[in-house]
Amino acid sequence: MFSLPANVSREEIDQLEQEIFTHPAWHGHLLGIDCEDLLRGKPTFSYLLRTGEAKFHYYLSYVMEAPFIYKHQPFTIAFQDAARGWGYRNTCPHWASHLKDLIPLIIHQPKEQCLPIVRAEHVCR
C-alpha cells in the first residue's frame, strides 16, 4: 500500500504530524470503546481523530448513521512515489496531500457535511 521510504526527511514527517496533532478533532490516545462514548448521540458524519496501533498510523472514527452505527477507518502518513501526504485503504488505496482533503474521502461526504468533534482543551483556547 503506502510506505515510509528511508529518504524521507524528518522535517517532512514533522509537517504531516503537526497537521493531525493541531487538528481540532484530534483526541490523541483514545480506545475505540471510549471513542464510541464520544460519538454517541452526535449527528451523522461527526468524527474525531485518534492514534492507531503503530507509529504514523491513525484512526478517523465517525458516525455512519445516527445514533449508533460507527466506523473506525485506519489511515497513515503516506509516501507514494513522489507524493507525500495521507493514505488509507478501502478496497483500494486512496491518497490525499492534506488531511482536510482525506477526511471527506473517508467519510464519503462533502467537506461541509463532515463535523469535527472538538476535544475539550481545544474549546478552552
N, C-alpha and C positions, 0 to 999 in steps of 0.2 A: 504494500500500500504506500505509505509515506515513510521516509527515513530521515534520519538526522546525520548527514554526512560529516566527516571529520573536518572538512574545510570551512564549516560554518563558524563565523566569529561569535564570541561570547556577546559582543555588542548587539548583533542581530537577534540572538536569543533573548537577551535582556529587553529589547524593544517589544518583542512579542509578549513576553511575560508581563511587562508593565501594562500592556493593553488589556489583559484579563484582570490583573491584580487591582487595577484602578476602575474597573467597570462597576457601575452602581449595583448590578445584580450579583457581584462576586461575594460568595459566602465562605470561601476557603474550605477548610476540612469540615465536611458535614456528611454524616452517614445517610444512606438512602432513606432509611426509615424516618430520620429526623427531617430530612428534606421534604418527605411527603406530608409531615405535620405542617410545614410552612406553606405547602401548595394547597392543602385542604381549604376549601371554601373560596379559593381565588377564581377569577374568571378564566374561561378557556383562553389558552395561549399565554398565560402568565408563566414566567420562567425565572430560574436562578442558575447561577454558575457555581461549580464547586470542583474540588480536586478529584483526580482519578486515582487509580491504584499504582501508577508509575510516574516517574519524572516526565514532565511535559505532556501528561495526559490529564484530561479534564472531563467533566460531565456538564451537559446542558439538560437540566431536569425541568419539565414543563407539564402544564395541564393540557392534556389532549382533548378531554371532554369533561366539562364541569359536571358534577362536583368531584368525582372520584377516579377518573382514569388519567394516569400519569405516564410519562415516558422519560427514561433516563438515557440520553444519547451520548455515548463517549465520543470525544474528539481530541485532537492532538495538535501541537505545533508541527507544521508540515513543511518539508522541503522537497519539492518535486522538480527535478531538472534545475532550471534557473529560478523557478518560482519559490517564493517564501511566503508563509502565512499560516493558515489554519486548515485542517482537513478532517473529514470523517467518512465513514463507510456505511452506506445503507444500500445494500445490493451491489453498488459500485462506488468507487471513490468520488468524493466531492471536495472541492477546494475553494477557498476564498483568501484574498490577500489581507483582509481586515476582519476582525471578529464581528464588527457591526454588520458585515455582509454575510457572514456564516450563520448567524442566529436565525434569520428568516429562511435560509436554505434548510436548516434542520427542522424548523417548525412547519415549513411548507406554507408560510403565510407572508403577506407583505409586511414590511418593517413596522408600519403603523399598527398592525394587529398584535405585534409581539410586545407583551407587557412585562417589564422587569420587576421582580420582587426585590425591592431595595433593602439592603441589610441595615439594621437599626443604626449602626455607627455612621453610615453614610448620611442618614437623615439628620443627625446631630451636627454635622459640619456646617 
